[in-house]
């Protein structure tokens, strides 16, 4: 599945804290980032850290709010509480104003009671702090609240003694936090560099749209290799099947392209969400940075916004046939909807290809109100005649049935006839234009995602060519047409900035 700028096709707030203009005083586009200091960092890395390292007052503020939330949970007498995530591990980038508070309940509590009591306690705590609440759902429900300008997740889980005894996936998270706190040592800044490097390269995030590096994975990789630069030097030689086992206690075999055995649960691959594409892009970025360590690698390139005029011009240059299918966005999280969008798009691709339409590329986009499945065809119109393959002549029973079925059929144009030992027939094609087929009820017969199908049953719209243009999908179209690897985008951006200076 094509996804040039991971995570961008989901309409959500991006978590890139700085998007500087080329003339920014810390933006070095003119060659090397300078020699490496005693710390082992080059000057460009020190400059980046000055911009992304949290300020003491920001840390103090987050921990003060976190401590208050923890105290409120524990004063209820219903559960213990702890802060988890990057704030607890001090590996968060300046401006990432997220807090994760886990409420640890007795493992003997039935699952339904955990959910009911956990949600009730979370709502009560949020109310004490004047926060607005939204119920969200991972493996089980939790509360997301806005408190003093912070995005706060209040998550119920079980207080199990070992990660191998978890009753739900979130039960493992406290063990992750404790492990990183015990092993991160002086490597916090190195994690910040890696996270910002991955964000700028578009490979950060383990959500289903991105399929990239999670924060926990970044932390483990830095711990394993001892720093940002040693990691890049190792990653430059990664190949599918690379296995990293920090504690050396993994026994299970995994199928993913990169395997990082979870040090707190050897039955789990921390890199399971990382796709081969994102892994390959990270390898390319590592090689590019090692060749020329400049600050542009830490700054997301500008979004490839296009106007309607740009869109029409590019369509004319490509001379392909573009078809879009849009429908209301199902009322679920991106992690639920996006995999279903991909599944649906692949099923529609198979339908088109079975009908002899040749596909160049496809992609999907989820916005707040509507979703889009986008297909670029090499041709969207076919002849009225379709050649249909039959059985071998020596398969007597099937051969008789085939010949009898098509000999006098109303849609038979030629045949049945025999070529190289097989029966063939030429029949009238049901749909000669791809848009006609996609507008028919036949579209609902393919293997659509469950929530996608329900949404499409209420109605869908099919457009072609320049009529596919819609302003709300302009960024999506820009990324679709300006397809390039992260390193190629960075090099092009460098060149553009140099020309402007």
C-alpha positions as CSV (number, residue, x, y, z in Angstrom):
1,X,0.0,0.0,0.0
2,X,1.5,3.3,-1.0
3,X,1.9,5.8,1.9
4,X,4.5,8.5,1.1
5,X,4.1,10.6,4.2
6,X,3.1,8.2,7.0
7,X,0.5,9.4,9.3
8,X,-0.4,12.4,7.2
9,X,-3.5,10.9,5.6
10,X,-5.2,10.8,9.0
11,X,-6.7,14.2,9.9
12,X,-5.1,14.8,13.3
13,X,-2.8,17.2,15.0
14,X,0.7,16.5,14.0
15,X,3.2,16.2,16.7
16,X,6.2,18.0,15.1
17,X,7.1,20.8,17.5
18,X,9.1,22.9,15.2
19,X,8.7,23.7,11.5
20,X,11.4,26.3,10.9
21,X,11.8,28.4,7.8
22,X,15.0,27.9,5.8
23,X,16.5,31.1,7.2
24,X,16.2,29.9,10.8
25,X,19.5,30.5,12.6
26,X,19.7,26.8,13.6
27,X,18.9,25.5,10.1
28,X,22.2,24.3,8.4
29,X,21.7,23.5,4.8
30,X,25.2,24.1,3.5
31,X,27.0,20.8,3.9
32,X,28.4,19.1,6.9
33,X,27.1,19.6,10.4
34,X,30.6,20.2,11.7
35,X,33.0,18.1,13.7
36,X,31.9,15.9,16.6
37,X,32.4,17.3,20.1
38,X,33.7,15.5,23.1
39,X,30.1,14.2,23.7
40,X,30.3,12.5,20.3
41,X,27.7,14.8,18.8
42,X,28.2,17.1,15.9
43,X,27.3,20.8,16.1
44,X,24.0,20.3,14.3
45,X,22.9,17.8,16.8
46,X,23.7,20.1,19.7
47,X,21.7,22.8,18.0
48,X,18.7,20.5,17.5
49,X,18.8,19.5,21.1
50,X,18.7,23.1,22.2
51,X,15.4,23.4,20.3
52,X,13.7,20.1,21.3
53,X,15.0,19.4,24.8
54,X,12.2,20.3,27.3
55,X,12.8,23.3,29.5
56,X,13.0,22.7,33.3
57,X,9.8,24.7,33.9
58,X,8.0,22.5,31.3
59,X,9.2,19.3,33.0
60,X,8.2,20.7,36.5
61,X,4.7,21.7,35.2
62,X,4.0,18.3,33.7
63,X,5.2,16.4,36.7
64,X,3.2,18.6,39.1
65,X,0.0,18.0,37.2
66,X,0.9,14.3,37.0
67,X,1.5,14.0,40.7
68,X,-1.8,15.7,41.4
69,X,-3.7,13.2,39.2
70,X,-1.9,10.3,40.8
71,X,-2.8,11.5,44.3
72,X,-6.4,11.9,43.3
73,X,-6.6,8.4,42.0
74,X,-5.0,6.9,45.1
75,X,-7.0,9.0,47.5
76,X,-10.1,7.2,46.1
77,X,-8.8,3.9,47.7
78,X,-9.9,2.1,44.5
79,X,-6.6,1.8,42.7
80,X,-2.9,2.7,42.7
81,X,-1.6,5.0,40.0
82,X,1.5,5.8,38.1
83,X,2.7,8.0,35.3
84,X,3.8,6.1,32.2
85,X,5.0,7.2,28.7
86,X,7.7,9.6,27.6
87,X,7.0,12.2,30.3
88,X,7.6,9.6,33.0
89,X,10.7,8.4,31.3
90,X,11.9,12.0,30.5
91,X,12.2,11.2,26.8
92,X,9.5,13.7,25.6
93,X,10.2,16.4,23.1
94,X,9.5,20.0,24.0
95,X,5.9,20.9,23.3
96,X,4.5,17.3,23.5
97,X,2.0,18.1,26.2
98,X,0.6,14.6,26.8
99,X,0.3,12.8,30.1
100,X,-0.5,9.1,30.6
101,X,-1.8,8.1,34.0
102,X,-2.4,4.4,34.5
103,X,-4.8,3.3,37.3
104,X,-3.7,-0.1,38.6
105,X,-6.6,-2.3,39.9
106,X,-6.5,-5.6,41.7
107,X,-6.0,-8.4,39.1
108,X,-8.8,-10.4,40.7
109,X,-11.3,-7.8,39.6
110,X,-13.6,-9.1,36.7
111,X,-12.9,-7.4,33.4
112,X,-16.3,-5.8,33.2
113,X,-15.8,-4.3,36.7
114,X,-12.4,-3.0,35.7
115,X,-13.9,-1.1,32.8
116,X,-16.9,0.2,34.7
117,X,-15.0,1.2,37.9
118,X,-12.0,2.5,35.9
119,X,-14.1,4.8,33.7
120,X,-16.1,6.1,36.7
121,X,-12.9,6.8,38.6
122,X,-11.3,8.4,35.6
123,X,-14.3,10.7,35.0
124,X,-14.3,11.6,38.7
125,X,-10.6,12.5,38.7
126,X,-10.9,14.6,35.5
127,X,-13.8,16.4,37.0
128,X,-11.8,17.3,40.1
129,X,-9.3,19.1,37.8
130,X,-12.0,20.7,35.7
131,X,-11.2,18.7,32.7
132,X,-13.4,17.8,29.7
133,X,-13.8,14.1,29.1
134,X,-14.0,11.8,26.1
135,X,-14.3,8.1,26.2
136,X,-11.9,6.3,23.9
137,X,-11.3,2.7,23.2
138,X,-8.1,0.7,22.9
139,X,-8.3,-2.9,24.0
140,X,-10.8,-1.6,26.6
141,X,-12.3,1.8,27.2
142,X,-10.3,4.7,28.8
143,X,-10.8,8.4,29.4
144,X,-9.1,11.1,27.4
145,X,-9.3,14.5,29.1
146,X,-8.1,18.1,28.6
147,X,-6.7,19.4,31.9
148,X,-4.9,22.7,32.2
149,X,-4.1,22.6,28.5
150,X,-2.7,19.1,28.6
151,X,-3.9,16.0,26.8
152,X,-4.4,13.4,29.5
153,X,-5.2,9.8,29.2
154,X,-6.6,8.0,32.3
155,X,-6.3,4.3,31.7
156,X,-7.5,1.5,33.9
157,X,-5.3,-1.6,33.9
158,X,-4.4,-4.6,36.2
159,X,-1.6,-4.4,38.7
160,X,0.0,-7.7,37.6
161,X,3.3,-8.8,39.2
162,X,5.0,-9.8,35.9
163,X,4.5,-8.7,32.3
164,X,4.0,-12.3,31.3
165,X,0.9,-12.4,33.4
166,X,-1.0,-9.5,31.7
167,X,-4.7,-9.8,31.3
168,X,-4.9,-6.9,28.7
169,X,-2.3,-5.3,26.5
170,X,-2.1,-2.1,28.5
171,X,-1.1,-4.1,31.6
172,X,2.4,-4.3,30.0
173,X,2.9,-0.6,29.8
174,X,4.0,0.0,33.4
175,X,6.7,-2.6,33.0
176,X,8.0,-0.7,29.9
177,X,8.2,2.5,31.9
178,X,10.1,0.9,34.8
179,X,12.5,-0.8,32.4
180,X,13.4,2.4,30.6
181,X,13.7,4.4,33.8
182,X,16.2,1.8,35.1
183,X,18.2,1.6,31.9
184,X,18.1,5.0,30.1
185,X,20.8,6.5,32.3
186,X,22.4,9.5,30.5
187,X,20.9,8.6,27.1
188,X,17.8,10.8,27.3
189,X,19.1,13.3,24.8
190,X,20.0,10.6,22.4
191,X,16.4,9.4,22.4
192,X,15.2,12.9,21.7
193,X,17.5,13.1,18.7
194,X,16.2,9.7,17.4
195,X,12.6,10.6,17.9
196,X,12.9,14.0,16.1
197,X,14.9,12.3,13.3
198,X,12.2,9.7,12.9
199,X,9.4,12.3,13.0
200,X,11.1,14.5,10.4
201,X,11.6,11.5,8.2
202,X,8.0,10.4,8.5
203,X,8.7,7.1,10.1
204,X,7.7,7.8,13.7
205,X,4.5,6.3,15.1
206,X,3.3,2.7,15.5
207,X,-0.3,3.5,14.4
208,X,-1.8,1.6,11.5
209,X,-1.4,4.6,9.1
210,X,2.3,5.1,9.8
211,X,3.5,1.6,10.6
212,X,6.7,3.1,12.0
213,X,8.8,3.4,15.1
214,X,7.0,3.7,18.5
215,X,8.5,5.8,21.3
216,X,9.3,2.7,23.3
217,X,11.1,1.1,20.3
218,X,13.2,4.3,19.9
219,X,14.2,4.1,23.6
220,X,15.2,0.4,23.4
221,X,17.2,1.0,20.2
222,X,19.2,3.8,21.8
223,X,19.8,1.7,24.9
224,X,20.9,-1.3,22.8
225,X,23.4,0.7,20.7
226,X,24.4,3.3,23.3
227,X,23.4,6.4,21.4
228,X,21.8,8.0,18.3
229,X,24.9,7.8,16.1
230,X,25.9,4.2,16.9
231,X,22.3,3.2,16.2
232,X,22.4,4.9,12.7
233,X,25.7,3.2,12.0
234,X,24.1,-0.2,12.8
235,X,20.8,0.6,11.0
236,X,22.7,1.5,7.8
237,X,23.3,-2.2,7.5
238,X,20.0,-3.6,8.6
239,X,18.3,-6.2,6.5
240,X,14.9,-7.9,6.8
241,X,15.2,-10.5,9.5
242,X,17.4,-8.5,11.8
243,X,16.9,-9.5,15.4
244,X,17.8,-7.4,18.5
245,X,17.4,-9.0,21.9
246,X,18.8,-6.7,24.6
247,X,18.3,-9.2,27.5
248,X,19.2,-12.3,25.4
249,X,16.2,-14.2,26.7
250,X,14.0,-14.5,23.6
251,X,13.1,-17.9,22.3
252,X,10.2,-17.3,20.0
253,X,10.6,-16.9,16.3
254,X,9.0,-13.8,14.7
255,X,8.1,-13.1,11.1
256,X,8.4,-9.3,11.0
257,X,11.2,-7.6,9.1
258,X,12.8,-6.1,12.3
259,X,12.5,-8.0,15.5
260,X,13.2,-6.3,18.8
261,X,12.4,-8.7,21.6
262,X,10.6,-7.0,24.4
263,X,12.9,-7.1,27.5
264,X,9.9,-7.4,29.8
265,X,8.0,-9.9,27.7
266,X,10.1,-12.2,25.5
267,X,7.0,-13.4,23.7
268,X,6.5,-10.0,22.1
269,X,8.2,-8.2,19.2
270,X,8.3,-4.4,20.0
271,X,8.8,-3.7,16.3
272,X,5.8,-5.8,15.2
273,X,4.0,-2.7,13.8
274,X,7.0,-1.6,11.8
275,X,6.5,-2.3,8.1
276,X,9.2,-3.3,5.7
277,X,8.7,0.0,3.9
278,X,9.2,2.2,7.0
279,X,12.2,0.0,8.0
280,X,13.7,0.5,4.6
281,X,13.1,4.3,4.7
282,X,14.8,4.5,8.1
283,X,17.8,2.6,6.7
284,X,18.0,5.1,3.8
285,X,17.7,8.0,6.2
286,X,20.5,6.6,8.4
287,X,22.8,6.3,5.4
288,X,22.0,9.8,4.2
289,X,22.6,11.4,7.6
290,X,25.9,9.5,8.1
291,X,27.0,10.9,4.7
292,X,26.0,14.4,5.4
293,X,24.9,15.2,9.0
294,X,22.9,18.4,8.7
295,X,19.9,19.8,10.6
296,X,17.5,19.4,7.8
297,X,17.2,15.7,8.7
298,X,15.5,16.8,11.9
299,X,12.9,19.2,10.4
300,X,9.8,17.9,8.5
301,X,9.8,19.1,4.9
302,X,6.8,21.4,4.1
303,X,3.6,19.7,3.3
304,X,3.2,19.2,-0.5
305,X,0.0,21.2,-0.8
306,X,-1.5,21.5,-4.3
307,X,-4.1,23.7,-5.8
308,X,-6.9,22.6,-8.1
309,X,-4.8,24.1,-11.0
310,X,-1.7,22.0,-9.9
311,X,-3.9,19.0,-9.7
312,X,-5.3,19.4,-13.2
313,X,-1.8,20.1,-14.6
314,X,-0.3,16.9,-13.0
315,X,-3.2,14.8,-14.2
316,X,-2.5,16.1,-17.7
317,X,1.2,15.3,-17.4
318,X,0.6,11.7,-16.2
319,X,-2.2,11.0,-18.7
320,X,-3.6,8.3,-16.4
321,X,-7.1,7.8,-15.2
322,X,-7.9,8.8,-11.6
323,X,-11.0,7.5,-9.7
324,X,-12.0,8.4,-6.2
325,X,-14.5,6.8,-3.9
326,X,-15.7,8.9,-0.9
327,X,-18.1,8.1,1.9
328,X,-18.7,9.2,5.5
329,X,-16.0,8.4,8.0
330,X,-17.0,5.6,10.4
331,X,-17.2,6.8,14.0
332,X,-14.2,5.0,15.2
333,X,-10.5,5.7,15.9
334,X,-7.9,5.8,13.1
335,X,-6.3,2.6,14.4
336,X,-9.7,0.9,13.8
337,X,-10.7,2.6,10.5
338,X,-7.4,2.8,8.6
339,X,-6.8,-1.0,8.4
340,X,-10.3,-1.4,7.1
341,X,-9.8,1.3,4.5
342,X,-6.7,-0.5,3.3
343,X,-8.5,-3.8,3.2
344,X,-11.4,-2.2,1.3
345,X,-9.1,-0.6,-1.2
346,X,-7.3,-3.8,-1.9
347,X,-10.6,-5.6,-2.4
348,X,-11.7,-2.9,-4.9
349,X,-8.3,-3.2,-6.6
350,X,-8.9,-7.0,-7.0
351,X,-12.3,-6.3,-8.4
352,X,-10.9,-3.9,-11.0
353,X,-8.1,-6.2,-11.9
354,X,-10.4,-9.2,-12.3
355,X,-12.3,-7.0,-14.8
356,X,-9.1,-6.3,-16.7
357,X,-8.5,-2.8,-15.6
358,X,-4.8,-2.1,-15.0
359,X,-4.0,-0.3,-11.7
360,X,-0.9,1.8,-11.3
361,X,-1.3,2.9,-7.7
362,X,-3.9,3.1,-4.9
363,X,-4.0,4.9,-1.6
364,X,-6.5,5.7,1.2
365,X,-7.2,8.8,3.3
366,X,-9.2,9.2,6.5
367,X,-10.5,12.7,7.4
368,X,-12.8,13.8,10.2
369,X,-15.9,13.8,8.1
370,X,-15.1,11.7,5.0
371,X,-12.8,9.0,3.8
372,X,-11.4,8.5,0.3
373,X,-10.2,5.4,-1.6
374,X,-8.1,6.6,-4.6
375,X,-7.2,4.6,-7.6
376,X,-4.9,5.5,-10.5
377,X,-5.6,3.4,-13.6
378,X,-3.6,3.2,-16.8
379,X,-6.9,3.0,-18.6
380,X,-10.5,3.3,-17.4
381,X,-12.3,2.1,-20.6
382,X,-12.2,-1.3,-22.1
383,X,-13.7,-2.9,-25.3
384,X,-17.1,-4.5,-25.2
385,X,-15.6,-8.0,-25.8
386,X,-14.0,-10.0,-23.0
387,X,-12.1,-13.2,-23.4
388,X,-13.1,-15.9,-20.9
389,X,-10.9,-18.9,-20.2
390,X,-12.5,-22.3,-19.9
391,X,-11.4,-25.8,-18.9
392,X,-9.0,-28.2,-20.8
393,X,-10.6,-30.3,-23.4
394,X,-9.5,-33.5,-21.6
395,X,-11.5,-32.5,-18.5
396,X,-14.5,-34.1,-20.1
397,X,-17.2,-33.2,-17.6
398,X,-16.2,-29.6,-17.2
399,X,-15.6,-29.2,-20.9
400,X,-19.2,-30.3,-21.7
401,X,-20.7,-28.0,-19.1
402,X,-18.7,-25.0,-20.4
403,X,-19.5,-25.6,-24.0
404,X,-23.2,-26.1,-23.2
405,X,-23.4,-23.0,-21.0
406,X,-21.9,-20.6,-23.6
407,X,-22.9,-22.1,-26.9
408,X,-26.2,-20.3,-27.1
409,X,-25.8,-17.7,-24.3
410,X,-27.1,-14.2,-25.1
411,X,-23.8,-12.5,-24.2
412,X,-21.6,-14.9,-26.3
413,X,-19.9,-13.0,-29.2
414,X,-17.6,-15.8,-30.3
415,X,-17.1,-19.4,-29.4
416,X,-16.7,-21.5,-27.5
417,X,-13.5,-22.4,-29.4
418,X,-10.4,-24.3,-28.6
419,X,-6.8,-23.0,-28.4
420,X,-3.8,-25.0,-27.2
421,X,-6.1,-27.6,-25.6
422,X,-8.4,-25.3,-23.7
423,X,-11.8,-23.9,-24.3
424,X,-12.3,-20.1,-24.7
425,X,-15.3,-17.9,-25.3
426,X,-15.6,-14.2,-26.1
427,X,-18.5,-12.6,-24.3
428,X,-19.9,-9.1,-23.8
429,X,-18.3,-7.2,-21.0
430,X,-20.7,-6.2,-18.3
431,X,-19.0,-2.9,-17.6
432,X,-16.8,-1.2,-20.1
433,X,-16.0,1.8,-17.8
434,X,-14.5,1.4,-14.4
435,X,-16.6,4.2,-12.9
436,X,-19.8,2.4,-13.9
437,X,-18.8,-0.7,-12.1
438,X,-17.7,1.2,-9.0
439,X,-21.1,3.0,-8.9
440,X,-23.0,-0.2,-9.1
441,X,-24.1,-2.4,-6.1
442,X,-21.3,-4.8,-7.2
443,X,-19.0,-2.7,-5.1
444,X,-20.7,-3.9,-1.9
445,X,-20.1,-7.5,-2.9
446,X,-16.3,-7.3,-2.3
447,X,-14.6,-7.8,1.0
448,X,-14.9,-4.4,2.5
449,X,-14.0,-3.6,6.1
450,X,-16.9,-4.1,8.4
451,X,-17.3,-0.4,9.4
452,X,-16.5,0.7,5.9
453,X,-19.3,-1.4,4.5
454,X,-21.8,0.0,7.0
455,X,-20.8,3.5,6.1
456,X,-20.9,2.9,2.4
457,X,-24.3,1.3,2.6
458,X,-25.6,4.8,3.5
459,X,-24.1,6.0,0.2
460,X,-20.9,6.6,-1.6
461,X,-19.7,8.9,-4.4
462,X,-17.5,8.0,-7.3
463,X,-15.6,10.7,-9.2
464,X,-13.2,10.5,-12.1
465,X,-10.4,12.7,-13.5
466,X,-10.3,16.3,-12.5
467,X,-13.6,15.9,-10.8
468,X,-11.8,13.9,-8.0
469,X,-10.4,17.2,-6.7
470,X,-11.7,18.3,-3.3
471,X,-10.1,20.9,-1.2
472,X,-10.2,18.9,2.0
473,X,-8.0,16.2,0.4
474,X,-5.5,18.6,-1.2
475,X,-2.6,17.4,1.0
476,X,-3.5,13.8,0.3
477,X,-3.4,14.5,-3.5
478,X,-0.1,16.3,-3.1
479,X,1.5,13.4,-1.3
480,X,0.0,10.9,-3.8
481,X,1.5,12.6,-6.8
482,X,4.8,13.8,-5.3
483,X,5.8,10.3,-4.3
484,X,9.4,10.1,-3.1
485,X,11.4,8.4,-0.4
486,X,12.2,10.5,2.8
487,X,15.8,11.0,1.8
488,X,14.9,12.1,-1.7
489,X,12.4,14.6,-0.2
490,X,15.1,15.9,2.1
491,X,17.6,16.3,-0.7
492,X,15.1,18.1,-2.9
493,X,14.2,20.4,0.0
494,X,17.8,21.2,0.6
495,X,18.2,22.1,-3.1
496,X,15.1,24.3,-3.0
497,X,16.2,26.2,0.1
498,X,19.7,26.8,-1.3
499,X,18.2,28.2,-4.5
500,X,16.1,30.6,-2.4
501,X,19.0,31.8,-0.3
